[in-house]
Amino acid sequence: GSHQLRGFSHSGIGPRSVAGGSSAPGGDSFGGDVFYTASQSISMPFPGNELLSKNNVRVFGFVNAGTLTSFENAMDLPGFLKSSRVSFGAGVSFGLPLGRVEATYSVPFRYGPRDYRRAAQGGIGFNFG
């Protein structure tokens, strides 16, 4: 989903074709064999508005990192880590019994030259189990 690597569009990172790009700037995505994401966040109840904070609305800040590459490139650990994309940002989330709805604003500060970045994103997450 869009929140696996905030700040980047779906299919926005990883190997790309030289030609194409009708569906995503930078060339059409080839996909990859190895993908990872890591995230760190901090949140608190919505400040200054008791109604929102009592109704599961929270503000949060985050840092995300991740990459998508081929199996061969992943075997070179320094190169694999160097290919990681990193973004930071903030958002607002609303907790529901089945999951949450969130809106975020991200600033990618480590990215590839042909990555498809997206600063503002929204999403819905579901809890199972």
Chimera marker file (.cmm) of the C-alpha trace (Angstrom):
<marker_set name="trace">
<marker id="1" x="0.000" y="0.000" z="0.000" r="1" g="1" b="0" radius="0.5"/>
<marker id="2" x="0.935" y="3.625" z="-0.190" r="1" g="1" b="0" radius="0.5"/>
<marker id="3" x="2.123" y="3.654" z="3.412" r="1" g="1" b="0" radius="0.5"/>
<marker id="4" x="4.767" y="0.978" z="2.997" r="1" g="1" b="0" radius="0.5"/>
<marker id="5" x="7.167" y="3.684" z="1.822" r="1" g="1" b="0" radius="0.5"/>
<marker id="6" x="5.630" y="7.087" z="2.398" r="1" g="1" b="0" radius="0.5"/>
<marker id="7" x="6.763" y="9.848" z="0.071" r="1" g="1" b="0" radius="0.5"/>
<marker id="8" x="6.841" y="7.579" z="-2.978" r="1" g="1" b="0" radius="0.5"/>
<marker id="9" x="4.054" y="6.532" z="-5.281" r="1" g="1" b="0" radius="0.5"/>
<marker id="10" x="2.954" y="2.916" z="-5.745" r="1" g="1" b="0" radius="0.5"/>
<marker id="11" x="5.531" y="1.389" z="-8.134" r="1" g="1" b="0" radius="0.5"/>
<marker id="12" x="7.530" y="4.589" z="-7.659" r="1" g="1" b="0" radius="0.5"/>
<marker id="13" x="10.906" y="3.067" z="-6.729" r="1" g="1" b="0" radius="0.5"/>
<marker id="14" x="13.125" y="0.354" z="-8.130" r="1" g="1" b="0" radius="0.5"/>
<marker id="15" x="14.345" y="-0.631" z="-11.588" r="1" g="1" b="0" radius="0.5"/>
<marker id="16" x="12.667" y="1.223" z="-14.481" r="1" g="1" b="0" radius="0.5"/>
<marker id="17" x="12.623" y="0.973" z="-18.254" r="1" g="1" b="0" radius="0.5"/>
<marker id="18" x="14.455" y="3.621" z="-20.262" r="1" g="1" b="0" radius="0.5"/>
<marker id="19" x="11.439" y="4.193" z="-22.500" r="1" g="1" b="0" radius="0.5"/>
<marker id="20" x="7.826" y="4.406" z="-21.494" r="1" g="1" b="0" radius="0.5"/>
<marker id="21" x="6.539" y="6.208" z="-18.487" r="1" g="1" b="0" radius="0.5"/>
<marker id="22" x="2.965" y="6.688" z="-19.612" r="1" g="1" b="0" radius="0.5"/>
<marker id="23" x="1.706" y="5.439" z="-16.249" r="1" g="1" b="0" radius="0.5"/>
<marker id="24" x="4.539" y="6.783" z="-14.073" r="1" g="1" b="0" radius="0.5"/>
<marker id="25" x="7.142" y="9.477" z="-14.698" r="1" g="1" b="0" radius="0.5"/>
<marker id="26" x="10.684" y="8.166" z="-14.979" r="1" g="1" b="0" radius="0.5"/>
<marker id="27" x="9.829" y="5.058" z="-17.042" r="1" g="1" b="0" radius="0.5"/>
<marker id="28" x="7.653" y="2.039" z="-16.430" r="1" g="1" b="0" radius="0.5"/>
<marker id="29" x="8.502" y="-0.045" z="-13.363" r="1" g="1" b="0" radius="0.5"/>
<marker id="30" x="10.177" y="-3.446" z="-13.854" r="1" g="1" b="0" radius="0.5"/>
<marker id="31" x="9.607" y="-4.518" z="-10.270" r="1" g="1" b="0" radius="0.5"/>
<marker id="32" x="12.292" y="-6.364" z="-8.358" r="1" g="1" b="0" radius="0.5"/>
<marker id="33" x="13.173" y="-9.435" z="-6.333" r="1" g="1" b="0" radius="0.5"/>
<marker id="34" x="14.054" y="-7.921" z="-2.941" r="1" g="1" b="0" radius="0.5"/>
<marker id="35" x="12.039" y="-5.267" z="-1.106" r="1" g="1" b="0" radius="0.5"/>
<marker id="36" x="12.337" y="-3.922" z="2.418" r="1" g="1" b="0" radius="0.5"/>
<marker id="37" x="10.847" y="-1.088" z="4.429" r="1" g="1" b="0" radius="0.5"/>
<marker id="38" x="11.576" y="0.225" z="7.897" r="1" g="1" b="0" radius="0.5"/>
<marker id="39" x="9.604" y="2.863" z="9.736" r="1" g="1" b="0" radius="0.5"/>
<marker id="40" x="9.852" y="4.786" z="12.969" r="1" g="1" b="0" radius="0.5"/>
<marker id="41" x="7.044" y="7.022" z="14.192" r="1" g="1" b="0" radius="0.5"/>
<marker id="42" x="5.860" y="8.942" z="17.192" r="1" g="1" b="0" radius="0.5"/>
<marker id="43" x="2.239" y="9.967" z="17.780" r="1" g="1" b="0" radius="0.5"/>
<marker id="44" x="0.055" y="11.799" z="20.254" r="1" g="1" b="0" radius="0.5"/>
<marker id="45" x="-3.629" y="12.679" z="20.626" r="1" g="1" b="0" radius="0.5"/>
<marker id="46" x="-4.688" y="15.652" z="18.504" r="1" g="1" b="0" radius="0.5"/>
<marker id="47" x="-3.502" y="18.725" z="20.460" r="1" g="1" b="0" radius="0.5"/>
<marker id="48" x="-5.743" y="21.635" z="21.328" r="1" g="1" b="0" radius="0.5"/>
<marker id="49" x="-9.042" y="19.991" z="20.456" r="1" g="1" b="0" radius="0.5"/>
<marker id="50" x="-10.611" y="17.775" z="23.112" r="1" g="1" b="0" radius="0.5"/>
<marker id="51" x="-13.345" y="16.480" z="20.779" r="1" g="1" b="0" radius="0.5"/>
<marker id="52" x="-10.817" y="15.211" z="18.227" r="1" g="1" b="0" radius="0.5"/>
<marker id="53" x="-8.407" y="13.771" z="20.771" r="1" g="1" b="0" radius="0.5"/>
<marker id="54" x="-11.212" y="11.878" z="22.567" r="1" g="1" b="0" radius="0.5"/>
<marker id="55" x="-12.368" y="10.419" z="19.237" r="1" g="1" b="0" radius="0.5"/>
<marker id="56" x="-9.118" y="8.673" z="18.292" r="1" g="1" b="0" radius="0.5"/>
<marker id="57" x="-7.690" y="11.439" z="16.094" r="1" g="1" b="0" radius="0.5"/>
<marker id="58" x="-3.901" y="11.574" z="16.432" r="1" g="1" b="0" radius="0.5"/>
<marker id="59" x="-1.017" y="13.521" z="14.931" r="1" g="1" b="0" radius="0.5"/>
<marker id="60" x="2.249" y="11.770" z="14.172" r="1" g="1" b="0" radius="0.5"/>
<marker id="61" x="5.715" y="12.212" z="12.752" r="1" g="1" b="0" radius="0.5"/>
<marker id="62" x="7.667" y="9.510" z="10.935" r="1" g="1" b="0" radius="0.5"/>
<marker id="63" x="10.806" y="8.454" z="9.109" r="1" g="1" b="0" radius="0.5"/>
<marker id="64" x="10.600" y="5.712" z="6.470" r="1" g="1" b="0" radius="0.5"/>
<marker id="65" x="13.363" y="3.875" z="4.613" r="1" g="1" b="0" radius="0.5"/>
<marker id="66" x="13.258" y="1.139" z="1.999" r="1" g="1" b="0" radius="0.5"/>
<marker id="67" x="14.287" y="-0.056" z="-1.422" r="1" g="1" b="0" radius="0.5"/>
<marker id="68" x="13.369" y="-2.429" z="-4.240" r="1" g="1" b="0" radius="0.5"/>
<marker id="69" x="16.097" y="-4.075" z="-6.274" r="1" g="1" b="0" radius="0.5"/>
<marker id="70" x="17.185" y="-7.227" z="-8.065" r="1" g="1" b="0" radius="0.5"/>
<marker id="71" x="18.441" y="-10.285" z="-6.196" r="1" g="1" b="0" radius="0.5"/>
<marker id="72" x="21.925" y="-9.752" z="-7.676" r="1" g="1" b="0" radius="0.5"/>
<marker id="73" x="22.129" y="-6.151" z="-6.413" r="1" g="1" b="0" radius="0.5"/>
<marker id="74" x="20.865" y="-7.205" z="-2.979" r="1" g="1" b="0" radius="0.5"/>
<marker id="75" x="23.875" y="-9.524" z="-2.549" r="1" g="1" b="0" radius="0.5"/>
<marker id="76" x="26.148" y="-6.447" z="-2.431" r="1" g="1" b="0" radius="0.5"/>
<marker id="77" x="25.152" y="-5.267" z="1.068" r="1" g="1" b="0" radius="0.5"/>
<marker id="78" x="26.846" y="-1.823" z="0.969" r="1" g="1" b="0" radius="0.5"/>
<marker id="79" x="25.315" y="-1.131" z="-2.459" r="1" g="1" b="0" radius="0.5"/>
<marker id="80" x="21.943" y="-2.460" z="-1.327" r="1" g="1" b="0" radius="0.5"/>
<marker id="81" x="21.881" y="-0.153" z="1.696" r="1" g="1" b="0" radius="0.5"/>
<marker id="82" x="23.136" y="2.756" z="-0.399" r="1" g="1" b="0" radius="0.5"/>
<marker id="83" x="20.174" y="2.280" z="-2.762" r="1" g="1" b="0" radius="0.5"/>
<marker id="84" x="17.741" y="2.828" z="0.123" r="1" g="1" b="0" radius="0.5"/>
<marker id="85" x="15.242" y="5.654" z="-0.200" r="1" g="1" b="0" radius="0.5"/>
<marker id="86" x="14.454" y="7.709" z="2.912" r="1" g="1" b="0" radius="0.5"/>
<marker id="87" x="11.620" y="10.124" z="3.666" r="1" g="1" b="0" radius="0.5"/>
<marker id="88" x="10.286" y="11.945" z="6.696" r="1" g="1" b="0" radius="0.5"/>
<marker id="89" x="7.016" y="13.697" z="7.373" r="1" g="1" b="0" radius="0.5"/>
<marker id="90" x="3.927" y="14.169" z="9.480" r="1" g="1" b="0" radius="0.5"/>
<marker id="91" x="0.301" y="13.162" z="9.385" r="1" g="1" b="0" radius="0.5"/>
<marker id="92" x="-3.086" y="12.894" z="11.005" r="1" g="1" b="0" radius="0.5"/>
<marker id="93" x="-4.830" y="9.573" z="11.644" r="1" g="1" b="0" radius="0.5"/>
<marker id="94" x="-8.311" y="8.605" z="12.722" r="1" g="1" b="0" radius="0.5"/>
<marker id="95" x="-8.673" y="5.249" z="14.494" r="1" g="1" b="0" radius="0.5"/>
<marker id="96" x="-11.695" y="3.112" z="13.644" r="1" g="1" b="0" radius="0.5"/>
<marker id="97" x="-12.745" y="-0.300" z="15.012" r="1" g="1" b="0" radius="0.5"/>
<marker id="98" x="-11.620" y="-1.960" z="11.745" r="1" g="1" b="0" radius="0.5"/>
<marker id="99" x="-8.423" y="0.029" z="11.238" r="1" g="1" b="0" radius="0.5"/>
<marker id="100" x="-7.466" y="3.617" z="10.536" r="1" g="1" b="0" radius="0.5"/>
<marker id="101" x="-7.654" y="6.417" z="8.004" r="1" g="1" b="0" radius="0.5"/>
<marker id="102" x="-4.652" y="8.681" z="7.591" r="1" g="1" b="0" radius="0.5"/>
<marker id="103" x="-3.399" y="11.657" z="5.626" r="1" g="1" b="0" radius="0.5"/>
<marker id="104" x="0.335" y="12.340" z="5.432" r="1" g="1" b="0" radius="0.5"/>
<marker id="105" x="2.785" y="14.823" z="4.002" r="1" g="1" b="0" radius="0.5"/>
<marker id="106" x="6.243" y="13.423" z="3.247" r="1" g="1" b="0" radius="0.5"/>
<marker id="107" x="9.556" y="14.880" z="2.177" r="1" g="1" b="0" radius="0.5"/>
<marker id="108" x="11.761" y="12.335" z="0.393" r="1" g="1" b="0" radius="0.5"/>
<marker id="109" x="15.345" y="13.322" z="1.127" r="1" g="1" b="0" radius="0.5"/>
<marker id="110" x="17.093" y="10.286" z="-0.313" r="1" g="1" b="0" radius="0.5"/>
<marker id="111" x="15.770" y="9.069" z="-3.644" r="1" g="1" b="0" radius="0.5"/>
<marker id="112" x="16.805" y="7.812" z="-7.056" r="1" g="1" b="0" radius="0.5"/>
<marker id="113" x="16.901" y="10.082" z="-10.110" r="1" g="1" b="0" radius="0.5"/>
<marker id="114" x="13.927" y="8.324" z="-11.733" r="1" g="1" b="0" radius="0.5"/>
<marker id="115" x="11.787" y="7.668" z="-8.636" r="1" g="1" b="0" radius="0.5"/>
<marker id="116" x="8.161" y="8.780" z="-8.694" r="1" g="1" b="0" radius="0.5"/>
<marker id="117" x="7.762" y="10.829" z="-5.528" r="1" g="1" b="0" radius="0.5"/>
<marker id="118" x="4.473" y="11.866" z="-3.959" r="1" g="1" b="0" radius="0.5"/>
<marker id="119" x="4.417" y="14.297" z="-1.031" r="1" g="1" b="0" radius="0.5"/>
<marker id="120" x="0.720" y="14.223" z="-0.048" r="1" g="1" b="0" radius="0.5"/>
<marker id="121" x="-0.908" y="10.833" z="0.475" r="1" g="1" b="0" radius="0.5"/>
<marker id="122" x="-4.001" y="9.377" z="2.080" r="1" g="1" b="0" radius="0.5"/>
<marker id="123" x="-4.870" y="5.832" z="2.941" r="1" g="1" b="0" radius="0.5"/>
<marker id="124" x="-7.034" y="3.351" z="4.744" r="1" g="1" b="0" radius="0.5"/>
<marker id="125" x="-5.572" y="0.490" z="6.767" r="1" g="1" b="0" radius="0.5"/>
<marker id="126" x="-7.500" y="-2.515" z="8.044" r="1" g="1" b="0" radius="0.5"/>
<marker id="127" x="-6.772" y="-4.647" z="11.112" r="1" g="1" b="0" radius="0.5"/>
<marker id="128" x="-7.300" y="-8.384" z="10.808" r="1" g="1" b="0" radius="0.5"/>
<marker id="129" x="-7.409" y="-10.745" z="13.710" r="1" g="1" b="0" radius="0.5"/>
<link id1="1" id2="2" r="1" g="1" b="0" radius="0.2"/>
<link id1="2" id2="3" r="1" g="1" b="0" radius="0.2"/>
<link id1="3" id2="4" r="1" g="1" b="0" radius="0.2"/>
<link id1="4" id2="5" r="1" g="1" b="0" radius="0.2"/>
<link id1="5" id2="6" r="1" g="1" b="0" radius="0.2"/>
<link id1="6" id2="7" r="1" g="1" b="0" radius="0.2"/>
<link id1="7" id2="8" r="1" g="1" b="0" radius="0.2"/>
<link id1="8" id2="9" r="1" g="1" b="0" radius="0.2"/>
<link id1="9" id2="10" r="1" g="1" b="0" radius="0.2"/>
<link id1="10" id2="11" r="1" g="1" b="0" radius="0.2"/>
<link id1="11" id2="12" r="1" g="1" b="0" radius="0.2"/>
<link id1="12" id2="13" r="1" g="1" b="0" radius="0.2"/>
<link id1="13" id2="14" r="1" g="1" b="0" radius="0.2"/>
<link id1="14" id2="15" r="1" g="1" b="0" radius="0.2"/>
<link id1="15" id2="16" r="1" g="1" b="0" radius="0.2"/>
<link id1="16" id2="17" r="1" g="1" b="0" radius="0.2"/>
<link id1="17" id2="18" r="1" g="1" b="0" radius="0.2"/>
<link id1="18" id2="19" r="1" g="1" b="0" radius="0.2"/>
<link id1="19" id2="20" r="1" g="1" b="0" radius="0.2"/>
<link id1="20" id2="21" r="1" g="1" b="0" radius="0.2"/>
<link id1="21" id2="22" r="1" g="1" b="0" radius="0.2"/>
<link id1="22" id2="23" r="1" g="1" b="0" radius="0.2"/>
<link id1="23" id2="24" r="1" g="1" b="0" radius="0.2"/>
<link id1="24" id2="25" r="1" g="1" b="0" radius="0.2"/>
<link id1="25" id2="26" r="1" g="1" b="0" radius="0.2"/>
<link id1="26" id2="27" r="1" g="1" b="0" radius="0.2"/>
<link id1="27" id2="28" r="1" g="1" b="0" radius="0.2"/>
<link id1="28" id2="29" r="1" g="1" b="0" radius="0.2"/>
<link id1="29" id2="30" r="1" g="1" b="0" radius="0.2"/>
<link id1="30" id2="31" r="1" g="1" b="0" radius="0.2"/>
<link id1="31" id2="32" r="1" g="1" b="0" radius="0.2"/>
<link id1="32" id2="33" r="1" g="1" b="0" radius="0.2"/>
<link id1="33" id2="34" r="1" g="1" b="0" radius="0.2"/>
<link id1="34" id2="35" r="1" g="1" b="0" radius="0.2"/>
<link id1="35" id2="36" r="1" g="1" b="0" radius="0.2"/>
<link id1="36" id2="37" r="1" g="1" b="0" radius="0.2"/>
<link id1="37" id2="38" r="1" g="1" b="0" radius="0.2"/>
<link id1="38" id2="39" r="1" g="1" b="0" radius="0.2"/>
<link id1="39" id2="40" r="1" g="1" b="0" radius="0.2"/>
<link id1="40" id2="41" r="1" g="1" b="0" radius="0.2"/>
<link id1="41" id2="42" r="1" g="1" b="0" radius="0.2"/>
<link id1="42" id2="43" r="1" g="1" b="0" radius="0.2"/>
<link id1="43" id2="44" r="1" g="1" b="0" radius="0.2"/>
<link id1="44" id2="45" r="1" g="1" b="0" radius="0.2"/>
<link id1="45" id2="46" r="1" g="1" b="0" radius="0.2"/>
<link id1="46" id2="47" r="1" g="1" b="0" radius="0.2"/>
<link id1="47" id2="48" r="1" g="1" b="0" radius="0.2"/>
<link id1="48" id2="49" r="1" g="1" b="0" radius="0.2"/>
<link id1="49" id2="50" r="1" g="1" b="0" radius="0.2"/>
<link id1="50" id2="51" r="1" g="1" b="0" radius="0.2"/>
<link id1="51" id2="52" r="1" g="1" b="0" radius="0.2"/>
<link id1="52" id2="53" r="1" g="1" b="0" radius="0.2"/>
<link id1="53" id2="54" r="1" g="1" b="0" radius="0.2"/>
<link id1="54" id2="55" r="1" g="1" b="0" radius="0.2"/>
<link id1="55" id2="56" r="1" g="1" b="0" radius="0.2"/>
<link id1="56" id2="57" r="1" g="1" b="0" radius="0.2"/>
<link id1="57" id2="58" r="1" g="1" b="0" radius="0.2"/>
<link id1="58" id2="59" r="1" g="1" b="0" radius="0.2"/>
<link id1="59" id2="60" r="1" g="1" b="0" radius="0.2"/>
<link id1="60" id2="61" r="1" g="1" b="0" radius="0.2"/>
<link id1="61" id2="62" r="1" g="1" b="0" radius="0.2"/>
<link id1="62" id2="63" r="1" g="1" b="0" radius="0.2"/>
<link id1="63" id2="64" r="1" g="1" b="0" radius="0.2"/>
<link id1="64" id2="65" r="1" g="1" b="0" radius="0.2"/>
<link id1="65" id2="66" r="1" g="1" b="0" radius="0.2"/>
<link id1="66" id2="67" r="1" g="1" b="0" radius="0.2"/>
<link id1="67" id2="68" r="1" g="1" b="0" radius="0.2"/>
<link id1="68" id2="69" r="1" g="1" b="0" radius="0.2"/>
<link id1="69" id2="70" r="1" g="1" b="0" radius="0.2"/>
<link id1="70" id2="71" r="1" g="1" b="0" radius="0.2"/>
<link id1="71" id2="72" r="1" g="1" b="0" radius="0.2"/>
<link id1="72" id2="73" r="1" g="1" b="0" radius="0.2"/>
<link id1="73" id2="74" r="1" g="1" b="0" radius="0.2"/>
<link id1="74" id2="75" r="1" g="1" b="0" radius="0.2"/>
<link id1="75" id2="76" r="1" g="1" b="0" radius="0.2"/>
<link id1="76" id2="77" r="1" g="1" b="0" radius="0.2"/>
<link id1="77" id2="78" r="1" g="1" b="0" radius="0.2"/>
<link id1="78" id2="79" r="1" g="1" b="0" radius="0.2"/>
<link id1="79" id2="80" r="1" g="1" b="0" radius="0.2"/>
<link id1="80" id2="81" r="1" g="1" b="0" radius="0.2"/>
<link id1="81" id2="82" r="1" g="1" b="0" radius="0.2"/>
<link id1="82" id2="83" r="1" g="1" b="0" radius="0.2"/>
<link id1="83" id2="84" r="1" g="1" b="0" radius="0.2"/>
<link id1="84" id2="85" r="1" g="1" b="0" radius="0.2"/>
<link id1="85" id2="86" r="1" g="1" b="0" radius="0.2"/>
<link id1="86" id2="87" r="1" g="1" b="0" radius="0.2"/>
<link id1="87" id2="88" r="1" g="1" b="0" radius="0.2"/>
<link id1="88" id2="89" r="1" g="1" b="0" radius="0.2"/>
<link id1="89" id2="90" r="1" g="1" b="0" radius="0.2"/>
<link id1="90" id2="91" r="1" g="1" b="0" radius="0.2"/>
<link id1="91" id2="92" r="1" g="1" b="0" radius="0.2"/>
<link id1="92" id2="93" r="1" g="1" b="0" radius="0.2"/>
<link id1="93" id2="94" r="1" g="1" b="0" radius="0.2"/>
<link id1="94" id2="95" r="1" g="1" b="0" radius="0.2"/>
<link id1="95" id2="96" r="1" g="1" b="0" radius="0.2"/>
<link id1="96" id2="97" r="1" g="1" b="0" radius="0.2"/>
<link id1="97" id2="98" r="1" g="1" b="0" radius="0.2"/>
<link id1="98" id2="99" r="1" g="1" b="0" radius="0.2"/>
<link id1="99" id2="100" r="1" g="1" b="0" radius="0.2"/>
<link id1="100" id2="101" r="1" g="1" b="0" radius="0.2"/>
<link id1="101" id2="102" r="1" g="1" b="0" radius="0.2"/>
<link id1="102" id2="103" r="1" g="1" b="0" radius="0.2"/>
<link id1="103" id2="104" r="1" g="1" b="0" radius="0.2"/>
<link id1="104" id2="105" r="1" g="1" b="0" radius="0.2"/>
<link id1="105" id2="106" r="1" g="1" b="0" radius="0.2"/>
<link id1="106" id2="107" r="1" g="1" b="0" radius="0.2"/>
<link id1="107" id2="108" r="1" g="1" b="0" radius="0.2"/>
<link id1="108" id2="109" r="1" g="1" b="0" radius="0.2"/>
<link id1="109" id2="110" r="1" g="1" b="0" radius="0.2"/>
<link id1="110" id2="111" r="1" g="1" b="0" radius="0.2"/>
<link id1="111" id2="112" r="1" g="1" b="0" radius="0.2"/>
<link id1="112" id2="113" r="1" g="1" b="0" radius="0.2"/>
<link id1="113" id2="114" r="1" g="1" b="0" radius="0.2"/>
<link id1="114" id2="115" r="1" g="1" b="0" radius="0.2"/>
<link id1="115" id2="116" r="1" g="1" b="0" radius="0.2"/>
<link id1="116" id2="117" r="1" g="1" b="0" radius="0.2"/>
<link id1="117" id2="118" r="1" g="1" b="0" radius="0.2"/>
<link id1="118" id2="119" r="1" g="1" b="0" radius="0.2"/>
<link id1="119" id2="120" r="1" g="1" b="0" radius="0.2"/>
<link id1="120" id2="121" r="1" g="1" b="0" radius="0.2"/>
<link id1="121" id2="122" r="1" g="1" b="0" radius="0.2"/>
<link id1="122" id2="123" r="1" g="1" b="0" radius="0.2"/>
<link id1="123" id2="124" r="1" g="1" b="0" radius="0.2"/>
<link id1="124" id2="125" r="1" g="1" b="0" radius="0.2"/>
<link id1="125" id2="126" r="1" g="1" b="0" radius="0.2"/>
<link id1="126" id2="127" r="1" g="1" b="0" radius="0.2"/>
<link id1="127" id2="128" r="1" g="1" b="0" radius="0.2"/>
<link id1="128" id2="129" r="1" g="1" b="0" radius="0.2"/>
</marker_set>
